[in-house]
Amino acid sequence: MNKHLIIACLACLGTAAAAQEDEGLSLMERGAQLFMEGIMRQMEPAMDDFQGLAEQFGPSLRSFAQEMGPALQDLLDEVKDWSVYHPPEILENGDIVIRKKTPEEIETASEPVDI
């Protein structure tokens, strides 16, 4: 009896899938499409916020890239391993300093952390 019920359900699914394919999309394709549409609806507010930030900071970033781009490229070519440096600091006078870690700091940072 259970075998007949399973066969009937599979036949119904096959018929539904065939009907969907006749309309251009399989059930899997339609499911994927609905999934993507749902994700896009969920992400829409975040994308709007991101676009606003891009419009706000875009001119400043373009100016920074034009003026500092060559110097930053030279710096990137010079430094091979950024893990041996501390994050940049901005001093009170506006200078930006990138300090190199001491050998002890480098060794401590590379030790595995027990959880």
N, C-alpha and C positions, 0 to 999 in steps of 0.2 A: 504494500500500500504506500509506504513512504517513497519507494522507488518511482511510482507513478506520479506522485505529487512533485517530486524533483524534476522529472521529465516534463511535466506540464509547465512548471515555472520556467525551465530553460527554453521551452518552446515559445512562451510569451515574451521572454527577454529577446530571443532571436527575432521574433516578429517586430518588436518595438525597435530593435536595432536596425532591421531592414527598412522599416518605415522612416527612421531618422536618416539613413543613408540615402534614401530616395530624395529627401529634402536637401541633400548636399553635405550634411555632417553626420559622422557616426556619433554614437552615444559618448564615446571617449572624447572625441573632438569637442562636442557640445559641452561636456563637463569641464574640460580644460578651458574652454572659452568663458564659461560662467565663473570659474575660479579666478581667471585673470581679470575679468570685469569687476569682481568683488574686491580683489586686491587694489585695483586702480581706484575704486571708489574710496577705499580706506586710506590710500596714500595721497589723495587729492589735496586735503588741507596742508599736509606737510610739503607737498610740491609747490603749492601757492606761497607758503612761507619762505621756501628756499628761493623761489623766483624773486620775491621781495628783497631778500638779502642780497641776491646777485645784483639786482638793480641798484641797491643802496651802496654796496661796496665795490661794484665793478669799476667805476672810474678811478678810485683810489688804487685798486689792485693793478690796473693797467699802467698807471703812472709809476707805481713802485717797480713793476716788471721792466718798464722802459729804462728807468734810471739805475736800478740796482741789478738788473739781469746779468750784465757782463761780470760784475764783481762777484755775484753769487755763483756764477758758472766757474770762475777761477777758484773760488773757495771749495766748491764741490769737486773740482778736479784735484785739488790739493789734499783734501781729507779723504782717507780711504776707509776709516772705521769710526763712525759717529758714536759707537758705544763707549769709546774711551774719553768722551767729553761730557761735561755737565750740561744741562739745558741752558740756553742763553739767559743772561741776567741784564736788566736795564738799570744802570746806575743812576744816582740822583742827578748827575749832570747830563743825562741822556745817552751816555756811551753804552754800547751793547758789548758785553764781554761773554766769551765762550771759554770757560776754563777747562783745562785738561784734568782728568782724574789722576790721582796719585796711583802708583802701582798697588798699594794696599786697597784702595777703593775699587780698582779694576778686579782684583782678586776676590774681594768680598762680593762684588756684584755677580761674578761668574759661578759662585758656589751655589749648589742646589738648595732650594728652600724646602724644609720638612713641613708637611701639612698635618 
